[in-house]
Amino acid sequence: MSSQLAIHPLSFVEQGDDVIVGRTDTGSYAVLPSDGAQLLRKLADGMTLDEAAEWYKSAFDEAVDMDEFVEALTELGFVSDGTQLAEPSAGPRFRWLGVALFSPLAWAGYSVLAVVWLVLLGRHSDLRPHPGQIFFTGSLILVQATLTISQIPLLFLHESFHVLAGQRLGLRSKLNVSNRYGYIVFETQTNGLLSVPRSKRYLPFLAGMTLDSVLVCLLGVAAELTRAGDGSLSLVGRACLGIAFTVILRLAWQLQLYLQTDLYYVFSTLLSCHDLHAASKAITLNRIWRRLGWSDRLVDEDQWTARDRKVGSWYGILLGFGLVSAIGLTLFGSLPIAFSYVATLFRHLFSGRFDALFWDALLSVAVNGGELVLVLFLSRRKRRMNAGRAPRLLRQESEV
């Protein structure tokens, strides 16, 4: 007990009555009470275990189980084996770009673009977003191809803005590309986000939505600039509006907080919570099980912080707002698009003419059917593969 612990470089960020402690190089974090964080600081500063235990008893008038405390620190990966401590890594490669994209000058440019877009909306009703803009041409397969292909760079840009907003703060953010059920998926990982003050986390969370908003304005202005000589929207302009509407749907999707969207992390941070989603879910289910008398299904709520439990007791109201937004998105977005697609499909398939539109509609059905079969096949294959694997313990990393 008279020995010292080799502690990796840690960040300490106060948040309410708690302190978020963690390693930015691995993304391992823990929420400690103030006294526990102070004790850890003493150990990191070089105090021996005996000295730290005596200091704690003197400071808080109670003894601490150092063996248990050290065991917890070891499980979190805070304790080095003594051979090598983690060295501070070099600054992020594209920090300069993040600084430029979120500089005052850049925000001024985004604001001017938004004002121009709003003025154009007031003058030209055909620029105002509506579901019909998805079908910018009579060819269904061209619509599908354009919207599908455009989503890849747009999603990449969305996640890249998250990454750059993190790198702007000097954090080691990175963008991962994976394949899920036959689709390309971009995922942002920012291990060090919890190592910065709460006020600095909002921009990395909102950066993707910022990019989406800029894209909607930019595509709307492009549609206006590419008008035909008679004042009508050109094919390029209509395609821009169709793509812009898909981005608007993605922005509306962010309101579904129960899916732990970007806005969920904003609210969670604003409310000084650490695992609000899981805490509120457990509290809500516990209330249901108590009413039904199913005490065997109750979950121990003490595994979450007092703040998470307090907010989680009423957070269901915001989840209800997310459900309302999901219903609105379905009624005013998804369903009108689906109805228009089916109506156009039937009109082309049963017109009695085997023209280009007929074969176009037939190819559209084949492509959609093929995608559905592929998703079902890959989903079934994944379940079979997972069923044959032994369960593994994974460490959760901080993600945006």
N, C-alpha and C positions, 0 to 999 in steps of 0.2 A: 504493500500500500504506500510505501515511501517512494515508489517509482513515478516517473512522469509518463504521460500519454503523448504519443506523436499524433497530433491532430492535423488533418488536412486543412488548407485554407478555407475558411467558411465566411459566409455573409450573414449578417444579423440585421433584420429589418423589423422594427416595431410596428405592430398593427393592433391598435386597441390595447387590450390588456395582455395580449400575447406577443410573441416574437417568432418570426419565421426565420429559421436557421437552415442553411443548406450549402451544398457544393455546386457551384456553377458549372464545373467540368463534367459532372455526372447527372445533374438534374435531380439529385436526392435531397428532399427537403422534409423538415419536421416543424410542427407548430408547438412551441414550448411556452410554458408559463414564464413570467418574468424572472422568477427565482431560478428556474432551471437554465434559462439562457445565461444568466449571470454566472452560474456555476460552470457552465461550459466555457464561457469566456476566460474564467480563471485557469481552467485546465489548458486552454489554447495558449494562454500567456506564459505557461511554464510551471504552474503550481503542481506540486506532487499531489497524489490522491489523498494522502493524510492531511496536507495543508489545506486542500480544497474542502475536505470534510469538516475540518475545524473552522474554516472561514464561514461555511454555510451555517453551522450550528450557532456561531457567534452573531451572524447577520440576521438569521430568521428564527432563532431560539428553538430550533428543533433539529433532530439528526436526519441525515440522508443516507439511504442505502447506496453506497458507492458502487458495490458490485452490480446491482441492478441497473444503475445509471450507466455504467461503462458498457454493460451488455447491450443496452438500448442504443448507445452511440455506435457500437461496433456493428450492429445489425443495419443501421442507417448508412454505414460506410464512411462515417466521419473519422474513425480511428485508423491510422496507417499501421502497417505491420512493422514499422520502424526502419525499413530499408530505404524507402523512397517516399517523399511527400509530393503531392501533385504540384507541378510548377504552373504559375500563371501562364496562360496561353497568349499567343499574339493576338492583336486586335483583329476584328472581323475584316474580311477582304473587301467587302463592298460598303463599308461604313460611309465613305464619302458620298456614295450614291443615295444612301438613306438620308443623310444630312441634306443633300440637295433637294430631294423629292418632298421633304417635309420642312423646308425652309420658309421663312415669311414670304419670300418672292414667289415660291411655288404655290403657297396658299392663296396669294393674291391672284395668281393666274387661274387657279381652280374656281375662285369666286367670280372672276370676270366671265369665265366660260359658263358658269351656272346662271348668271344674270342674262347673258345673251340667249341661252336656251329657253329661259322662262319668258323672255320677250317674244321669241319666235313662237312659243306655244300660244301666247295671247293673240298673235296675228294670224296664225295658220292652224285651223282646227285639224287638218289632216296630219299634223305632227304629234298631236296629243296621243299618249299611249292608250291602246285598246287591244283586246285579244285578236281581233281580225288582222292586225299587222303581221302576225306570224305567217300568214299565207300571202306572202308578197308576190307570188307568181302562181299560175294555174298548175304548174308541175309539182305534184306532191313529193316526188323523189328529190327534186332540186331543193325544195324547202327543207326536207329532212337532212340532206347532205350538207347544205349551207349551215344550218343551225347546229348540227352535230360537230362538224369540223371547227366551227368558230368557237365552240365551248372549250376546246383544249387550250388555245392560247389565252382565252379570257380567264379561265380558272387558274392557269399558271400565273398570270399577272396578279390575280386576287391574292393568291398565297405568297407571291413574291413581295407584295407590299407589306404583308405581315412580317416576312423575314427582314426586309430592309428597315422597317420601323424598329425592329429589335436590334439590328446591327447599328442603327443610328445611336443607340444607347451604349454601344460597345459590347453587346451580348452576342454569344456564339449561336445565332439563329441559323437554321438550315432548312432546305426544302427537299422532301423525299418524294419520289415518284414510284408508285406501285400499280399493280394490276389487280383489280377486284371485280370478279365476275365478268371478266372480259372488257372492263372499262378502265381507262387510265384515271388514276386517282392521285391528286397532289395533297401532301400533308406537310404542315409547318411544325417545326419543333424548335422551341426556344427555352432551353434548359435554365437559363439564368434570369428569366423574367421575374421570379419571386425574390430575386436578390436586389431589386431596385425598389424605391419607395412607391407606394400605391398610386400616387398621382402620376407617375411616369408609365404605368402599365396600360392606361386607357388607349393611348394612340396605337400601340401594337395590336390591341384587340380590335380597334375600329379601322385599322388601315385598309383591310380588305373591302369593307363597305365604302370607304372613301374612294378607293379605286373604282368600284362599281358605279358609284354616283357620277364620277368624272366620265366614265365610259358612256353612260346614258346621255349625258349632255353632249359629249363629243360626237356620238353617233347621230343625235338629233340635228346638230349643226351641220354635219356632213350630208344628211338627207336634204337639208335646205339648200346647201351649196351645189348639189348635183341635180337640181330640178331641170326638167326639159324646157325647151324654148317656149312651149305653150303654158308653162307654169305648173304642169302636173309633175308628180314625183316620178323620177326615173327608176329603172329596175334596181340600180345600185342604191338609190335613196330608200326605196321600199325595203330592200334587204337590210339596210342599216337599222331601220325602224323595227324590223322583225327581230333582229339580233338584240336591239336595245330592250325590247319587251321581255326577252328571256332573262336579261340582267335585272330588270325590275322585279320579275318573279323571284329571282334569287335574293334580292334585297328584302322582299316581303317575307320570304322564308325565314329570315333571321329573327322575325318576331316570335317564332315558335320556340320559346325558351326551354320547354321540356326536352328539346332535342340537343340542349347544351350548345347552342349556336354562339356566334361571336358576341351577341348582345347578352347572352346568359353570363359570360365571363365579365362583361362590363358591370352588370347588376350585382354579381357576386362580389366583385372587387369594391364597388361603391358601398355595399352593405357590410364590408369588412368580414366576409365569410371565406371559408377555406374549402369546404366540400358541401356547398349548399344543396346541390341536386340530390345527392345521396341522403343527406340528413332530412330534407323535407319529404322525400319519398318514404323513408323509414317511419317518420312521425305520422304521416298520413295513413300508411298501412297499419301502424300500431293502433291508431284510433278506430279503424274499421274492425281489426281483430278483437279489440276490447268490447266493442258493441256486439259483436257476434259471439263473444265468449270463447274465442279461440286463443287462449293465453299461450299455447304452445308455439304459436307463430310469432310472438312478440320478439322484436329485435332490441338489443341493448342500446339505448340512445346515448349512453355515456361515452361511446367510442367517438363521438363528435364533440367539437368544442361547444362551450356554453353559448357562444355567439351564433354558431350554426343552428343550434337547437332553438334558440329564441326566434331567429328570423324564419327558420324552417317551419315554425308553428303557424305562420300566416302567409308563407311564400306561395301557398296553393292558389292565392288570388291571382298572382302574376302568371302562374301556370294556366289558370283559366283564361286569362287574356290571350295566351299563346294558342289555346284551343280555338278561341273565337277567331283569331287571325288565320288559323289553318282552315276553318270553315269558309271564311271570306275568300281566301286564296283559291279554294276549290270552286266556290260558286261563281266568282268573277274572273277567274283565270283558267284553271284546268278544265272545268266542264265546258265553257264556251269554245275552247280550243278543240277539245275532243269532239264536241257536236259538229263543229265546222269541218273537222277532218273526216268524220264518218259521212256527213252529208255530201262532201265533195267526192269522196271515195265511191259512194253509191251512184252518184250522178255520172261519174266517168265510167264505171264498170257496167252500168245497165242502161246506157244511152242507146244501145243497139248498134253502135258503130265501133268497129275495131280499128280506131285511129290511134294517134300517138298518145292521147290522154288516157285511153283504155289501157294500153301497155304500161304507161307510166303508173297508173293506179295499181295495176297488178303487181308491178315490181315493188311498189311501196308496201303492199300487203306482204309480199315475200320477205322483204327486208325486216319489217317489224316482227313477222312470225319467226324468222331466223334468230333475231335478237332474243326473243322470249325463250325459244328452245335452248339457246346457248346459255342464258342466265340460269334456267332451271337445271341444265346439265351440270354447269360448274358449281351451282349451289349444292346439288346432290353429291357431287364428287368431293366437295370440301367437307361435307358432313361425314362421309365415309372415311376420309383421311383423318379427320379429327377423332373419330370414334376409335381408330386403331392406334392412336398415340397415347403415351402415358402422360398424365397431367404434369405440367411444369409450372414452377413458381416464377412469375415474371415481375420485374420491378417497374412500376408505373412511372413514366416520365412526364414532366410538365409539357403541355402542348397548348398552342393557340388555336 
